Amino acid sequence: MSKVDAPEKDEVAQKAEDTLVRLIAEQGVTPIDDLDQLAALWPADDDPDALMNFVLSERQARVELNAEEQQSK
């Protein structure tokens, strides 16, 4: 991995922040101040451990697929 000088890093970070700010404005979202409000959006019967296991298994499958693609090149 090559080193990126500080001004270039700042430019990349600024572009990412600008993109995020634009996306927030387009979607009209606001921060949630009440965790109960957020919890009300999540299904009560949903199993967070099952979700985490799914996400981790999908990530592992993608890592393995990418490794196989790199080896075949």
N, C-alpha and C positions, 0 to 999 in steps of 0.2 A: 504494500500500500504506500502510495506516495504522500509526502507531507504537503499540507495545504497551508499557504501563508495566512497570517491573521486577517489581512484585508479581504482576501478571497473568501475565507470562512465567514466573515461578517456579511459579505454580500450574499452568500448562499443562505445564511440564517435570515437575513432581511427579506429575501425573496420568499422563503418558506413562511415567514410571519405574514407578509403581504397576502400570500395565497390563502392562508388560514383566515385572516381578517375578511377577505373578500367572500370566502365560502360562508362564513358566519353571517355576513350581511345578506347574502343571497338567500340563505335558508331562514333568516329571521329568528334565529335561536337566541335564547338568553340563558344565563347560568341558572342552575337550580340551587336554591338556597335551603330547601326543605328536603331532607333525605326521605321522608315519608312520601313526598310527592313522587320522587324517583322510584321508590319501592312499589308504589301503586301501579307503575307501568310494567313491572316484572310479574309474570304469571306465578301465582302462589304455589302451584304444584310442580314448578320447574326445579330440576335437581342441578344445582350449580356444579357439583362434582362430575356429573355426567357431561355437562357442557365443557368443563375443563379437560376431561379425558378426551372428548371429541377434538377439541382444538389442538391438544398436544399430539394426538395420533395423526391428525391431518398435517401438522407441521413436520412431524417425523417422516411421513410419506413423501412430502415435497422435498425434504432434505435428501432422502434416498434417491428420488427421481432425478434431482439435480446432479447428484454425485454420479449416477449412472450415465447421464448425458455428458458430463465432463469427461468420463473415462472413454466414451465412444468417439470423442473428437480426436 
